[in-house]
Amino acid sequence: MLNWPPLSKITCYNMNDEEIASSFRGKLDLADALMLYYYEAEPLECTITVSTKSKKWVSWNTENVEKIESHINYDLTEDGYLVEIERISTPSKKHCTKPFAWRLTVSVDYDDDEEVEKNKTGLRYKKARKDASISTIQKQIEKVFGLPAGSAQLVDSEREPMKTELTIDDLRQDWLQPKPNQIPSIGEIKVKLKSPQQELEEKFEEASKRHDELNSWMEKEGFDSERKNDADHEIDEFLYNVGELIDETPLNELDLYKEDLEGLLDNFTECYHPNYHLNDMCEKLEAEYDGDVYEDIYNRFQEPFEEKFKSALSALCKLHEFVNNVYLARQ
C-alpha cells in the first residue's frame, strides 16, 4: 500500500508520550516527520497510532493491520532507513475509527560496502543504498536542502538525465566506466557559439513545449482544477512575452524579468504538483468506486505524472538559470 487510508488520522509520540508528529486526511510523510531533524546517534523510538473514517476500512483485522505496516515500512525504507515495527494493539473486530497502535524503532541504513562515520547520523550524511531508485534520491535531495519539487536531477556521465526507474547502483556503474576521449564535431562546436538570443529562444521553446505536454496529458486523464487553470493563464502569458531580445533589455528590466520567473517557478510548483492533483482526484472518486481507489489511482498515474511534471519544471528552471546568468554577467 503506497498511501495511508483515506480520511485517516496519524499521530506519533515519543517515549514520554509527547506528540511529535500528526496529520489528518492521511498526508504524513514519516521519513520527513520523524527523521529530517533527528541527529541523535541512537535509533529513534516512538509510538504511532492510526485511525480512519473511510467506509472501506471497517475493522482492524489482520489484513488491514498488515496494510498499514506495509506502508510504514515503505515510507521509511524508501528514504534509506531501517525500521522495526512492533504491534501494541492486537488485530480484532475493533472499528477502524478507533486508533490502532504500533511501536517503531527507526535507524539509518548504512551501506555495507562503504564505511560511513557513525557519529554523522543526520540525513545529509547517509550513503544512498544501491537499490534506491533515482526518483527516490532526487526527492531526498530536494527534501534535505529545501529545494523546489522537481529541481534536483541526477545525470549520467554524458550529462543526460537518468531515468527515474533506474537505481543508484546504475548511476555509480555508469560514472565508473572509463569514457574514451572524443573530439567534438563541427556541429557541437557551433552549438556552443550560439548568441544569447538564440539560447533564450531555444529555452523558451523547450519550456513552452514541456508545459503544453503536461497540460495536454492532464486534460486527457481528467485532471483539472481552478488552481491549475489560474496558473495556466499566468504561465501562458509569461511564455508568450518571453521572446524579447534579452541582450537589448535594460539591466533594471532584466532584474524584474528574473524576479517574474522566480515567482512563476513557485506558482508552477504549487499549482501543478502531482501529489495535490492525485489526492484531489482520489477524494472525488472515492464515493464512486469500490476498492482502494487511492492505491489504484496512484499506481496508474503517479509515475507518468511525476515524469511530465519534472520535465516541464526542469525546462522552466533552465530558462530561469539562463536569464539569471545573463543578468549576473551584465552587472
C-alpha positions in Angstrom: 0.0 0.0 0.0 1.6 3.3 -1.2 -0.6 5.7 0.9 -2.4 6.0 4.2 -6.1 5.1 4.2 -8.4 7.9 3.1 -9.7 10.2 5.9 -7.1 8.9 8.3 -5.6 10.5 11.4 -2.0 9.6 12.2 -0.2 10.6 15.4 3.3 9.9 16.6 4.5 10.1 20.2 8.0 9.9 21.7 8.6 7.5 24.6 7.4 10.2 27.1 4.0 10.2 25.4 4.6 13.6 23.9 3.2 14.2 20.4 6.0 14.7 17.9 4.1 14.4 14.6 0.5 14.2 13.4 -1.7 14.6 10.4 -5.3 14.4 9.4 -6.6 13.2 6.0 -3.7 10.8 5.6 -0.9 13.2 4.4 2.0 12.3 6.8 5.5 11.5 5.4 7.1 9.5 8.2 10.6 9.9 6.9 10.2 13.7 7.0 8.2 14.0 10.2 10.3 11.7 12.3 13.9 11.8 10.9 14.5 15.0 9.0 15.8 16.8 12.0 16.8 13.8 14.2 20.6 13.8 14.7 21.0 11.5 17.7 23.4 8.6 17.5 20.8 6.1 18.9 17.8 4.9 16.8 14.6 6.8 17.2 11.9 5.0 19.3 8.3 6.2 19.1 4.7 5.0 19.0 2.3 5.6 16.2 -1.5 5.4 16.2 -3.7 5.3 13.1 -7.5 5.6 12.7 -9.7 6.2 9.7 -13.2 7.3 8.9 -13.2 5.7 5.4 -16.2 3.5 4.8 -13.8 1.0 3.0 -11.9 0.4 6.3 -14.3 -1.4 8.7 -12.3 -3.2 11.3 -8.7 -3.6 12.4 -8.4 -7.2 11.1 -5.1 -8.8 10.3 -5.3 -7.7 6.6 -5.8 -4.0 7.4 -3.2 -4.0 10.1 -0.6 -5.5 7.7 -1.5 -2.9 5.0 -0.6 -0.1 7.5 2.6 -1.9 8.5 3.5 -2.3 4.8 3.1 1.4 4.3 5.1 2.3 7.3 7.9 0.1 6.1 7.7 1.5 2.6 7.6 5.1 3.7 10.8 4.8 5.8 12.9 2.2 3.8 12.4 4.1 0.6 14.2 7.0 2.2 17.1 4.8 3.3 16.0 4.0 6.9 15.7 0.7 8.8 12.5 0.2 10.8 11.4 -2.3 13.3 7.6 -2.4 13.8 6.0 -3.9 16.9 2.3 -4.1 17.5 1.0 -2.6 20.7 -2.7 -3.2 19.8 -4.0 -6.6 18.7 -5.9 -7.3 15.4 -9.6 -7.7 16.2 -13.1 -6.6 15.1 -12.4 -3.2 16.6 -13.7 -0.5 14.2 -11.1 1.5 12.3 -12.4 4.8 13.7 -10.6 3.7 16.9 -6.8 4.1 16.8 -4.5 1.1 16.4 -1.1 1.5 17.9 2.5 0.3 17.0 5.9 0.9 18.4 8.6 1.9 15.9 12.4 1.8 16.1 13.9 3.7 13.2 17.7 3.9 12.4 19.9 4.9 9.5 20.5 2.2 6.9 24.3 2.3 6.2 25.5 0.7 3.0 27.6 -2.4 3.9 30.2 -1.8 1.1 31.5 1.5 2.4 32.1 2.8 5.9 30.3 6.0 6.9 31.1 7.9 10.1 28.6 6.5 12.6 28.5 9.8 14.6 27.1 11.6 11.5 23.6 10.1 11.5 22.0 13.3 10.2 20.1 12.9 6.9 22.8 14.7 4.9 25.4 12.1 5.8 23.6 8.9 4.7 25.1 7.0 1.8 22.5 6.1 -0.8 21.6 2.4 -0.9 22.4 0.6 -4.1 18.8 -0.4 -4.8 17.4 3.0 -4.1 15.7 4.5 -7.2 16.9 7.6 -8.9 13.4 9.1 -8.3 13.7 8.5 -4.5 17.2 10.0 -4.1 16.2 13.1 -6.2 13.3 13.7 -3.9 15.5 13.2 -0.9 18.0 15.8 -2.1 15.1 18.2 -2.6 13.8 17.4 0.9 17.1 17.8 2.7 18.2 21.0 1.1 14.7 22.6 0.9 14.7 22.7 -2.9 11.5 23.0 -5.1 10.0 19.7 -6.2 11.5 18.5 -9.4 14.6 20.8 -9.2 17.1 18.1 -8.3 18.1 15.9 -11.3 20.8 13.2 -11.3 22.7 12.9 -14.6 24.8 10.1 -16.2 28.4 10.5 -17.3 27.1 12.1 -20.6 25.3 14.8 -18.5 21.9 13.4 -19.6 19.1 13.0 -17.0 19.0 9.5 -15.5 15.7 7.6 -16.0 13.8 7.7 -12.7 13.2 3.9 -12.7 17.0 3.2 -12.6 18.9 2.7 -9.3 21.8 4.4 -7.6 23.9 1.4 -8.5 23.2 2.0 -12.2 24.3 5.6 -11.7 27.6 4.6 -10.0 28.4 2.0 -12.6 27.8 4.5 -15.4 30.2 7.0 -13.8 32.8 4.5 -13.0 33.1 3.2 -16.6 36.1 4.7 -18.5 35.0 7.0 -21.2 37.0 7.4 -24.5 38.2 10.9 -25.3 36.1 12.2 -28.2 36.9 15.2 -30.5 33.8 17.4 -30.7 32.2 17.6 -34.1 31.8 20.9 -36.0 28.1 20.8 -35.2 28.8 20.5 -31.5 31.3 23.4 -31.6 28.7 25.6 -33.4 26.1 24.8 -30.8 28.5 26.3 -28.2 28.8 29.5 -30.2 25.1 30.4 -30.0 24.1 34.0 -29.3 22.2 34.8 -26.1 19.1 35.4 -28.1 19.4 32.0 -29.8 19.8 30.3 -26.4 16.9 32.3 -25.0 14.6 31.3 -27.9 15.6 27.6 -27.6 15.0 27.5 -23.8 11.7 29.4 -24.3 10.5 26.9 -26.9 11.5 23.9 -24.7 9.7 25.4 -21.7 6.6 26.0 -23.8 6.7 22.5 -25.3 7.0 20.8 -22.0 4.3 22.9 -20.4 1.9 22.1 -23.3 2.7 18.4 -23.0 2.0 18.4 -19.3 -1.3 20.3 -19.8 -2.4 18.0 -22.6 -1.7 14.9 -20.6 -3.6 16.3 -17.5 -6.6 17.2 -19.6 -6.6 13.8 -21.3 -6.5 11.9 -18.0 -9.2 14.2 -16.4 -7.0 16.2 -14.0 -8.5 19.7 -13.8 -8.9 22.4 -11.1 -9.2 26.1 -10.7 -5.8 26.1 -9.1 -4.2 24.7 -12.3 -6.3 26.9 -14.6 -5.2 30.1 -12.8 -1.5 29.0 -13.1 -2.1 28.2 -16.8 -3.1 31.7 -17.6 -0.1 33.2 -15.9 2.4 30.8 -17.4 1.0 31.1 -21.0 1.0 34.9 -20.8 4.6 34.9 -19.5 5.9 32.5 -22.1 4.2 34.5 -24.8 6.0 37.6 -23.8 9.4 35.9 -23.1 10.7 36.4 -26.7 12.0 39.9 -26.1 15.6 40.4 -27.2 17.4 39.7 -24.0 20.6 41.4 -24.9 18.7 44.6 -25.6 16.7 44.6 -22.4 17.9 47.3 -19.9 19.5 45.8 -16.8 16.8 47.0 -14.4 14.1 45.5 -16.6 16.1 42.3 -16.8 16.1 42.1 -13.0 12.3 42.4 -13.0 12.1 39.7 -15.7 14.3 37.5 -13.5 12.0 38.0 -10.4 8.9 37.3 -12.5 10.5 33.9 -13.5 11.2 33.1 -9.8 7.6 33.8 -8.9 6.4 31.7 -11.9 8.5 28.7 -10.7 7.0 28.9 -7.2 3.5 29.2 -8.6 4.0 26.3 -11.1 5.4 24.0 -8.4 2.4 24.8 -6.1 -0.3 24.6 -8.7 0.9 21.6 -10.7 2.4 19.4 -8.0 1.3 15.7 -8.7 0.5 14.9 -5.0 -2.1 17.7 -4.9 -3.9 16.6 -8.1 -3.6 12.9 -7.3 -5.1 13.4 -3.8 -7.8 15.7 -5.2 -8.8 13.1 -7.9 -8.8 10.3 -5.3 -11.1 12.1 -3.0 -13.5 13.0 -5.8 -13.7 9.4 -7.0 -13.7 7.7 -3.6 -17.6 7.7 -3.4 -18.0 6.4 -7.0 -15.7 3.3 -6.9 -15.4 0.2 -4.8 -12.0 -0.9 -3.6 -8.9 1.0 -2.7 -9.3 4.0 -5.1 -6.2 5.8 -3.6 -3.9 2.9 -4.4 -5.4 2.2 -7.9 -5.1 5.9 -8.9 -1.6 6.3 -7.6 -0.4 3.1 -9.2 -1.8 4.2 -12.6 -0.9 7.9 -12.6 1.9 8.7 -10.2 4.9 7.8 -12.3 3.8 9.4 -15.7 2.5 12.5 -13.8 5.8 13.0 -11.9 7.9 12.4 -15.1 5.9 15.1 -17.1 5.8 17.5 -14.2 9.6 17.2 -13.6 10.3 17.6 -17.4 8.2 20.9 -17.5 9.7 22.2 -14.3 13.2 21.4 -15.4 12.7 23.4 -18.7 11.4 26.4 -16.7 14.4 26.1 -14.3 16.8 26.1 -17.2 15.1 29.2 -18.6 15.4 30.9 -15.2 19.0 29.9 -14.8 19.9 31.3 -18.2 18.2 34.7 -17.5 19.9 34.8 -14.1 23.3 34.1 -15.6 22.9 36.9 -18.2 21.8 39.3 -15.5 24.9 38.5 -13.3 27.2 38.7 -16.3 25.9 42.2 -17.2 26.1 43.7 -13.7 
